[in-house]
Amino acid sequence: MNKKELLAQWLHEEEIAHIHGWDFSHINDKYEEENDLPWDYQTTIERYLLPEMKLLDIDTGGAEFLLSLNHPYQNLAATENYPPNVELCKEKLIPLGVDFKKADGRVQLPFEDETFDIVINRHGDFNPKEIYRILKPNGIFITEQVGAENDRELVELLLNQMPPLPFPTQYLGKVRKSFEQIGFTTLEAKEAFRPIKFYEVGALVWFAHIIEWEFPGFNVKECLENLYRAQEILEQKGVIEGRIHRFLLVVKK
């Protein structure tokens, strides 16, 4: 494609960039990430989870992952704070009998003390003191988090000026310490940097708009020369590559 055709494609991707729940299927065959982490989040949860346990998923998104656990609905609870996902969860979870509540994971949660055997959280907000409060004695908290340095090579490629880290405390050591300081015992702690690969610049445009906190101020017209540079890299190497930053933490009350 020539530059005019590329621009039209990128502007289209910019216009349609939105998600329902946490669904990246629009770019599934155009990028890849998280397929080589040294742990599996679901398998980790399943090692600790028994059918009779009460489980809470904080910041459940569209509840896609939560329902994939196939845990008894009467033993499931979930919170979400992003308005479109809140409505989606109400429609999806409440008819099943799942205890769903709109709540911000960073502040007080709308549950009684010592309610849950397991609390999980993937790529969402959380408050260690609140998690300690709502967990039963010997309860487990499992989280997989996006680290502070996530996608920074891609940010540098696309933006005209490198922004500060959006979440500068998101390192395994710092988060682990925040849990241990209030009485948790660490059971598992792992951190990894792995490739993220794009096979189409349009997919990267869509991605940058969805993950807007990592790419603040990004838009096609203002970053056009950077996008042409990304296209050149793609044509030369067949891929545009950055790094994801992830960590897994499992702690016990």
C-alpha positions, -999 to 999 in steps of 0.1 A, spaced: 0 0 0 11 36 -6 12 62 21 -23 75 12 -38 40 15 -19 34 48 -32 66 63 -68 57 54 -64 23 70 -49 38 102 -76 64 105 -102 37 102 -85 17 130 -84 48 151 -121 55 145 -133 20 154 -110 15 184 -132 3 213 -138 -29 232 -167 -47 248 -156 -63 280 -119 -70 275 -120 -84 240 -90 -81 217 -104 -104 191 -104 -75 165 -66 -79 163 -62 -115 172 -44 -126 140 -24 -94 138 -5 -94 170 6 -118 198 15 -115 235 13 -135 267 18 -169 250 51 -176 266 48 -165 302 66 -188 327 33 -194 345 -3 -199 336 -28 -177 356 -57 -201 353 -37 -231 362 -23 -213 392 -58 -205 405 -70 -241 399 -42 -254 421 -58 -236 451 -95 -236 442 -120 -262 455 -157 -263 445 -169 -253 479 -147 -222 481 -161 -187 479 -143 -168 452 -142 -131 443 -129 -116 411 -120 -79 415 -121 -59 383 -136 -88 364 -139 -68 331 -166 -86 311 -163 -117 334 -151 -138 305 -122 -152 325 -143 -157 357 -169 -178 339 -142 -199 322 -132 -212 356 -165 -232 356 -168 -226 394 -203 -231 410 -222 -198 404 -235 -197 440 -198 -195 452 -188 -167 428 -187 -130 433 -173 -102 411 -167 -65 411 -162 -40 382 -161 -2 380 -158 6 343 -194 16 333 -198 -3 300 -184 -34 317 -207 -29 347 -237 -31 325 -224 -61 307 -217 -79 340 -252 -71 353 -267 -86 322 -244 -117 322 -238 -125 359 -268 -116 379 -292 -140 361 -267 -168 368 -268 -161 405 -233 -146 407 -230 -120 434 -220 -90 413 -214 -55 426 -202 -22 411 -171 -13 430 -137 3 427 -110 -22 436 -88 5 452 -113 15 480 -136 -3 504 -153 -33 489 -190 -40 495 -185 -73 513 -184 -84 549 -152 -93 568 -139 -128 562 -163 -136 533 -140 -153 507 -116 -182 505 -100 -169 474 -98 -135 458 -84 -131 423 -74 -101 402 -59 -100 368 -46 -67 355 -69 -47 378 -68 -24 408 -66 -37 443 -62 -26 479 -41 -50 501 -59 -40 533 -93 -46 519 -83 -79 505 -69 -89 539 -102 -78 555 -126 -98 532 -105 -130 531 -111 -158 556 -82 -169 578 -58 -189 555 -75 -173 525 -55 -168 492 -51 -138 470 -39 -144 434 -30 -117 410 -13 -113 377 -4 -77 370 9 -56 342 43 -42 353 55 -6 352 77 -10 321 50 -26 299 51 -18 262 77 10 266 95 2 234 62 6 215 54 38 233 88 52 223 82 42 187 48 58 184 49 90 205 68 122 198 78 126 234 83 97 259 58 101 288 65 91 324 56 56 336 18 55 341 21 31 371 56 35 385 50 13 416 40 -17 395 70 -39 403 68 -73 419 91 -64 448 71 -33 457 37 -50 455 49 -81 474 63 -58 502 29 -40 505 12 -73 512 38 -87 535 38 -55 556 1 -61 566 5 -98 575 3 -118 543 27 -147 536 40 -150 500 35 -184 484 45 -176 448 62 -146 432 73 -144 396 82 -116 372 88 -117 335 96 -96 304 84 -112 272 79 -101 235 48 -85 221 47 -87 183 26 -68 158 22 -79 122 2 -49 110 6 -12 119 -31 -8 119 -34 -33 147 -8 -12 166 -29 19 161 -60 2 174 -40 -12 204 -25 22 213 -60 37 214 -74 9 236 -44 11 260 -46 49 261 -30 53 295 3 38 281 1 59 249 -12 93 262 -20 118 235 -15 93 206 -34 100 174 -27 91 138 -22 125 123 1 139 150 22 107 151 21 100 114 59 101 108 63 76 136 37 54 120 55 55 87 87 46 105 69 16 121 57 6 87 93 6 74 103 -16 103 75 -40 95 85 -42 59 121 -48 67 117 -73 96 82 -87 91 73 -77 127 72 -48 151 83 -60 185 83 -46 220 82 -61 255 55 -68 280 62 -66 317 42 -90 339 43 -105 374 24 -131 393 19 -129 431 1 -155 454 -2 -146 491 -19 -162 520 -36 -145 550 
